Amino acid sequence: MPTRAIPNPAQMADEAEKERAQLESEAREIDILIKQTTGEIDKLQQRQTEVAARLRQLDANLEAYSREDIKSAYLNSQDAQLRLFMMRGQLEQLQNKQRVMQRYRGQLDRVGTMARQLAEASSSVLLSGNAPRGIDQQSIIQIVEAQELERQHLSRQMHDGPAQSLTNLILQAEIVERLFDTDPAKAHAELSNLKAAANSTFQRIRDFIFDLRPMMLDDLGLIPTLKRYGQTFESKHHISTHLTTQGETALPAHLEVALFRSVQELMNNVARHAHASHVQVALELQHDRAVVTVEDDGSGFDVESVLAAAHQRGSSGLANLEKRIQMLRGRIQFQSGTGRGTKVRVELPLA
């Protein structure tokens, strides 16, 4: 197996700084787009108010207006509602992207700081012969690799999910726009379909954002977020889901995220591969550790061969999960067999 060259810590710090500068540039663009979108929403709200007033005027005295005037007024009303709905959805996407970028900026700051500390420690070793304390280079490499894997995973999800849905939505809108000139009745029917598609798309985007980083985790904590996720999982995949919790030990934010991501990845595997009818999630918070268990009644798998294949691919969910757990000095155990279901236990130390 070829040996990979270990990055220079100073170079890693420089790369983190360059990435942060690029992120700052993108963040400024997002800020501008948010301001522009907010202004457009204000204009559309004003237009909708005017159109609604026009409709009330028509309804109060229908006989005074021609059929074409009435038809035009209602089409204008539908158009105003749709445009406002889509702009609000765009604003929500931009605001969520802004929050994600802010969190990523914090991660880059931490990586840059750790890389600089490592560079200073390495210089100290060269001068004094003493080993660096507190942080090792391999940890930095693992952090950077884990972040890159997450970004690749996010890119695939965006391309296959929200991006494709929004492309279809734009195509439908163009069809409706052309039909207004040739077949208004059909355009009206297609407009209803477009609204339904828009609702479905924005719900998928909200689900995507929740998977990316549920705001509940910051606002309410791990247990309520797991309950919400379990309910959504059950509704989406039609797999009976049951959550039990024990203990009330307060957890650091990074451990809450790690535990939630572990449950999320394991339950996604259940949905994709297990053919299960029931999944049981158990969270136990002890004074010195947190333990989460995910158990299903599905088809099971050969643990040794599946994990070997996951490690060989490198970018699979299970391989990434194992890396994250190891970086937090935790343990993950798999119990499964063909036809026997699967039980996975994740244990993370609190200190």
C-alpha positions in Angstrom: 0.0 0.0 0.0 1.5 3.4 -1.0 2.6 5.7 1.7 1.0 9.2 1.6 3.1 12.2 2.4 2.1 14.0 5.6 1.1 17.6 5.0 3.2 20.3 6.5 1.3 21.9 9.5 2.2 25.4 8.3 0.9 24.6 4.9 -2.3 23.2 6.4 -2.8 26.5 8.4 -2.2 28.5 5.2 -4.8 26.3 3.3 -7.3 26.8 6.1 -6.7 30.6 5.9 -7.2 30.6 2.2 -10.4 28.5 2.5 -11.7 30.9 5.2 -11.0 33.9 2.9 -13.0 32.2 0.1 -15.7 31.5 2.6 -15.8 35.2 3.6 -16.2 36.2 0.0 -19.1 33.7 -0.5 -20.6 34.9 2.8 -20.6 38.5 1.5 -22.4 37.4 -1.7 -25.0 35.5 0.4 -25.5 38.7 2.5 -26.2 40.7 -0.7 -28.6 38.1 -2.0 -30.5 38.0 1.3 -30.9 41.8 1.2 -32.0 41.7 -2.4 -34.4 38.9 -1.8 -35.8 40.6 1.3 -36.4 43.8 -0.8 -38.1 41.7 -3.5 -40.4 40.1 -1.0 -41.4 43.5 0.3 -42.3 44.5 -3.2 -44.2 41.3 -3.9 -46.1 41.7 -0.6 -47.1 45.2 -1.7 -48.2 43.9 -5.1 -50.2 41.1 -3.5 -52.0 43.6 -1.3 -52.9 45.7 -4.4 -54.0 42.6 -6.3 -56.1 41.5 -3.4 -57.8 44.9 -3.2 -58.5 44.7 -6.9 -60.1 41.3 -6.5 -62.3 42.6 -3.7 -63.4 45.4 -5.9 -64.3 42.9 -8.7 -66.2 40.7 -6.3 -68.2 43.6 -5.1 -69.4 44.6 -8.6 -68.8 41.6 -11.0 -71.4 42.8 -13.5 -69.4 46.0 -14.1 -66.4 44.1 -15.4 -65.8 42.0 -18.5 -64.9 38.3 -18.4 -61.4 39.1 -19.6 -60.9 41.7 -16.8 -62.0 39.1 -14.1 -59.9 36.4 -15.6 -56.8 38.7 -15.8 -57.3 39.8 -12.2 -57.4 36.2 -10.9 -54.4 35.1 -12.9 -52.5 38.1 -11.6 -53.5 37.1 -8.0 -52.2 33.5 -8.6 -49.0 34.8 -10.1 -48.4 37.2 -7.2 -49.0 34.4 -4.7 -46.7 32.0 -6.5 -43.9 34.5 -6.9 -44.1 35.5 -3.2 -44.1 31.8 -2.2 -41.1 31.1 -4.2 -39.2 34.1 -3.1 -39.9 33.3 0.6 -38.6 29.8 -0.1 -35.4 31.3 -1.7 -34.9 33.5 1.4 -35.2 30.5 3.7 -32.6 28.6 1.7 -30.2 31.6 1.7 -30.6 32.1 5.5 -30.0 28.4 6.2 -26.9 28.4 3.9 -25.7 31.5 5.8 -26.0 29.6 9.1 -24.2 26.6 7.7 -21.4 28.8 6.4 -21.0 30.5 9.8 -20.6 27.1 11.5 -18.1 26.0 8.8 -16.2 29.2 9.3 -15.9 28.3 13.0 -14.6 24.8 12.1 -12.0 26.4 9.8 -10.9 28.7 12.5 -10.4 25.7 14.9 -8.5 23.7 12.2 -6.3 26.7 11.5 -5.5 27.3 15.1 -4.7 23.6 15.7 -2.5 23.5 12.6 -0.6 26.6 13.8 -0.2 25.1 17.3 1.2 21.9 15.7 3.6 23.9 13.5 4.9 25.7 16.6 5.2 22.5 18.5 7.1 20.9 15.6 9.5 23.8 15.5 10.0 23.4 19.2 10.8 19.7 18.7 13.5 20.6 16.2 15.1 23.0 18.6 14.8 21.1 21.9 14.1 17.5 21.0 10.9 17.5 23.2 7.8 15.8 21.9 4.8 18.1 21.2 2.0 17.9 23.8 -1.8 18.2 23.5 -2.3 17.7 19.8 -0.8 15.4 17.2 -0.5 15.7 13.5 -2.5 12.6 12.7 -5.5 14.2 14.4 -5.3 17.2 12.2 -5.1 15.0 9.1 -8.2 13.1 10.3 -10.1 16.3 10.9 -9.4 17.6 7.4 -10.2 14.3 5.8 -13.4 14.0 7.7 -14.5 17.5 6.6 -13.7 16.8 3.0 -15.7 13.5 3.1 -18.7 15.4 4.6 -18.4 18.0 1.8 -18.4 15.3 -0.9 -21.4 13.7 0.7 -23.2 17.0 0.9 -22.5 17.7 -2.7 -24.0 14.4 -3.8 -27.1 15.0 -1.7 -27.6 18.5 -3.1 -27.2 17.3 -6.7 -29.6 14.3 -6.4 -32.1 16.0 -4.1 -32.9 19.8 -3.9 -31.0 20.8 -7.0 -32.8 18.4 -9.2 -36.2 19.3 -7.7 -35.6 23.0 -8.2 -34.6 22.4 -11.8 -37.8 20.5 -12.4 -39.7 23.4 -10.7 -38.2 26.0 -13.1 -39.1 23.9 -16.1 -42.7 23.6 -14.9 -42.8 27.3 -14.4 -41.6 27.9 -17.9 -44.3 25.6 -19.3 -47.0 27.4 -17.3 -45.7 30.8 -18.6 -46.0 29.7 -22.2 -49.5 28.2 -21.7 -50.9 31.5 -20.4 -50.7 32.8 -24.0 -52.1 29.8 -25.7 -54.4 27.9 -23.3 -55.3 29.8 -20.1 -57.5 27.0 -18.8 -54.8 24.4 -19.0 -52.3 27.0 -17.6 -54.6 27.3 -14.6 -54.5 23.5 -14.1 -50.8 23.4 -14.5 -50.4 26.3 -12.0 -52.1 24.1 -9.4 -49.7 21.3 -10.2 -46.8 23.8 -10.0 -47.9 24.9 -6.5 -48.1 21.3 -5.4 -44.6 20.6 -6.8 -43.3 23.8 -5.1 -44.7 22.6 -1.7 -43.2 19.2 -2.1 -39.8 20.7 -3.1 -39.6 23.0 -0.2 -40.6 20.3 2.2 -37.7 18.2 0.8 -35.4 21.2 1.2 -36.5 21.5 4.8 -35.9 17.8 5.4 -32.5 18.2 3.8 -31.6 21.2 6.0 -32.8 19.2 9.1 -30.5 16.3 8.0 -27.7 18.8 7.4 -28.0 20.4 10.8 -31.2 20.3 12.8 -31.7 23.7 14.5 -33.6 21.8 17.3 -30.2 20.4 18.4 -29.0 23.9 19.3 -32.4 25.0 20.7 -33.8 22.0 22.5 -31.0 19.5 22.8 -30.3 15.9 21.8 -33.4 14.0 23.1 -36.1 16.2 21.6 -34.2 16.1 18.3 -33.9 12.3 18.3 -37.7 12.1 19.0 -38.5 14.4 16.1 -36.1 12.5 13.8 -37.6 9.1 14.9 -41.1 10.4 14.0 -40.0 11.7 10.6 -38.1 8.5 9.9 -41.2 6.3 10.8 -43.5 8.5 8.6 -41.1 8.5 5.6 -39.9 4.9 5.6 -42.9 3.2 7.2 -40.7 1.4 9.7 -41.9 1.3 13.3 -39.5 3.4 15.4 -39.2 3.4 19.2 -36.9 5.6 21.3 -36.0 5.1 24.9 -33.7 7.3 27.0 -32.1 7.0 30.4 -30.3 9.6 32.4 -30.2 13.4 32.2 -26.5 14.2 32.1 -25.8 17.4 30.2 -23.6 16.8 27.1 -21.1 19.1 25.4 -22.5 20.4 22.0 -19.9 18.4 20.0 -21.0 15.1 21.6 -24.6 15.8 21.0 -23.8 16.3 17.3 -21.7 13.1 17.2 -24.5 11.0 18.8 -27.2 12.4 16.6 -25.0 11.8 13.5 -24.4 8.3 14.6 -28.1 7.6 15.0 -28.8 9.3 11.7 -26.3 7.2 9.8 -27.3 3.9 11.4 -31.0 4.5 10.8 -30.3 5.5 7.2 -28.5 2.2 6.7 -31.6 0.5 8.2 -33.8 2.2 5.7 -31.6 1.5 2.7 -30.4 -2.1 3.4 -32.1 -3.8 6.3 -35.7 -4.5 5.0 -36.7 -4.0 8.6 -40.2 -3.5 10.1 -39.0 -2.1 13.4 -36.0 -0.2 14.8 -35.3 0.4 18.4 -33.0 3.4 19.5 -31.8 3.5 23.1 -29.8 6.4 24.6 -28.1 6.0 28.0 -26.4 9.0 29.6 -24.1 8.0 32.4 -21.9 10.2 34.5 -18.7 9.4 32.5 -20.0 8.2 29.1 -22.9 8.3 26.6 -24.1 5.1 25.0 -26.5 4.9 22.1 -27.8 1.6 20.6 -29.6 1.1 17.3 -31.2 -2.3 16.8 -33.4 -3.5 13.9 -35.2 -6.7 13.0 -34.0 -6.7 9.4 -32.1 -9.0 7.2 -28.7 -8.5 8.9 -25.3 -8.8 7.2 -21.9 -10.4 7.6 -20.1 -7.8 9.8 -16.6 -8.7 8.8 -17.1 -8.6 5.0 -19.3 -5.5 5.0 -16.9 -3.5 7.2 -13.9 -4.6 5.2 -15.6 -3.3 2.0 -16.5 -0.1 3.7 -12.9 0.5 4.8 -11.7 -0.3 1.2 -14.1 2.3 -0.3 -13.1 4.9 2.4 -16.0 7.2 1.6 -18.9 5.0 2.8 -21.1 6.1 5.7 -20.0 3.3 8.1 -16.3 4.1 7.4 -16.9 7.8 8.1 -18.9 7.0 11.2 -16.0 4.8 12.6 -13.5 7.6 11.9 -15.7 10.1 13.8 -16.1 7.8 16.8 -12.4 7.0 17.0 -11.5 10.7 16.8 -13.6 11.2 19.9 -11.9 8.3 21.7 -15.1 6.3 21.5 -16.0 2.7 20.5 -18.5 1.3 18.0 -19.6 -2.4 18.0 -21.6 -4.3 15.4 -23.6 -7.4 16.1 -25.3 -9.0 13.1 -25.7 -12.0 10.9 -27.6 -12.9 7.9 -31.3 -13.2 8.8 -30.7 -12.1 12.4 -31.1 -8.3 12.4 -28.5 -5.9 13.4 -27.5 -4.2 16.7 -24.9 -1.4 16.8 -23.6 0.1 20.0 -21.8 3.5 20.1 -20.0 4.6 23.3 -18.4 8.0 23.8 -16.5 9.2 26.9 -17.7 12.4 28.5 -14.2 13.4 29.7 
